[in-house]
Each structure stands twice: as C-alpha cells, then as structure tokens.
Amino acid sequence: MKFIKDILRGAMIGVANIIPGVSGGTMMVSMGIYDKIIWAINHIFKEFKASVKTLFPYAIGMLASIAGLSFCITYFFEHFPLQTAFLFIGLIFGGLPVIFAGLKGKKADAKAVILFVIFFALVILLQIFGGGGDNTANVDGVTMSQAIDSSTPKLEANVGGIAILLIIGMITSATMIIPGVSGSMVLMALGYYTPLIAQIRSFIEALMDFDMDGLLHGFAILVPFGIGVLSGILLVARAIEFLLKRYPLYTYSGILGLVVASPVAVLMGLGVASISVLSVVVSIFTFAAGFIAAYFLSK
C-alpha cells in the first residue's frame, strides 16, 4: 500500500513539474515528503540501497505522469483552465498543515517575517517577468496547443546543443525542487518549454511506433537534459539540507512564503476569457478534491 501511495505522490510531483506556475517542490512539501526526498538525494552515494528504495516509487510516478501529461496538458488547460488551476491550488493548501508542523514550537522573529515576504514576492515577480518568456502561456490569444504545435526552435544533438541542454537541465532542476518555484515556468522563460514538451511527446510516439531514428534523436536530446537535471538536483538538495539543519525557522519561513504565493502565481498565469457559474461550481469541487488528495498523501 505504501509503495502505491508513493507512486501516486510521485505522479503528483511530476504533474506539478510539467505545468507552468505549479511547483514540484511545493507538492513535495504539501505531501510531507520533502525532507525525506532531500535526504535520499543527498545520501544516494553513501547509503545507495536505502536512497534508491526511497526514490524509486516517486521516480516511477513522476516519469509516468510527465509522459502522460506531455499529450494531454494542452487539452485540460485550454478547455478547463479554472477547474485545473483550482485542483492544484487545493493540492497546495491541503499540504499547508505539514509546513506549519515544521514551524511548531519556533517563535517567529522579524527576520523570519522578512524572509516570508521576500520569498512570497519572489514567486510573484517570477510569474510577472518570467511568464511571458515563451508563447506556451495562454496569453495574447495564443493557446498552449497552438504554441506546442507551431514551429519551434529545433533542439540540436551536436556539441553546442548538448552543452546548452546540460546547462538548461541544471537550471531547471535547481528550481524544480525549491518549493514555490516552478521549474516549467523557468523553462518557459528561457524559451525551452515548448520544444522539450514536443520532444518528449515525439520520443513516446517513436517508442510506440518502433521508430529507431526518432528514438535515437530523442535519446540524444533528452539524455543530456536528464543528466543536467540530476546534477542540479544533487547540488541544490545538499544546500537545502544544510539550511534545514542549521536554520530551520528561517528556512521554513522562506518555504512558507514560496508556497503561499504559489496559488496567486497559478491564478495570475491563467488567462481565462470568461467565467461561468458552472465552471466556478466545478472548480470548488476540484479544489476540494485536490485538498483531500494532498491531505491523504501527506499522511
């Protein structure tokens, strides 16, 4: 049962990581597994067996949800933007008790409050200035599906292209595991969200069709990006574990600011043309479903 729940938790993290404006790190915190994942990443070499045992089900869930969402993410955000957004807002709010538990017994001071405000503002500013870096956002009349299906810069499998993919992977992963910061939004700001989503989709299609040329091209693009992602995660996880041990009050205050700002950032990035009574009612139900799911998965 625990293994299945961990796969579901991993799927939630994968879903959050692929949707612009939603943070995979926030999902980890919301489900009460953030410290556990950070520990496993940092001890992958020293305690290999225990770390792999911890990370394996999460990795399965993440990969499965990212692969699936590369096909259907455009549909849900284009046709049900408000309902989808409130599902994730429910997931975020459902995990707030876990963060408050980390602050229990710690008296907030002026520094903690200032850190909360700074990190709250950081997420909002990132949404304002980073949300328009790529045309995958539903802004200016351009929908996600139009952006993904339109012509995008090709990801090159040469020395220069591989070096860029390594760097982009490191930058993205560093933001993926920081609560409140959306790795996919950073990818969008850098202009690589659309081509990478298209490449994941093409790779899966090539796998289903046994297209060897497509598979080899996909490997040449996705493997360097994946190596960059893993490298960035290892570096950032070590820094976060250090901060949680040495400065728990200030670290949790910053994390709380990032997490509380996330629902605001999600709503800012929607671009909903009109809101009906039915969409509001359904959104209330999706919010409740997300809240309950996060509360259940955080146990």
Summary of the structure (lengths in Angstrom):
residues: 299
radius of gyration: 18.8
end to end distance: 12.6
largest distance: 59.6
contacts: 1042
relative contact order: 0.19
helix: 78%
strand: 1%
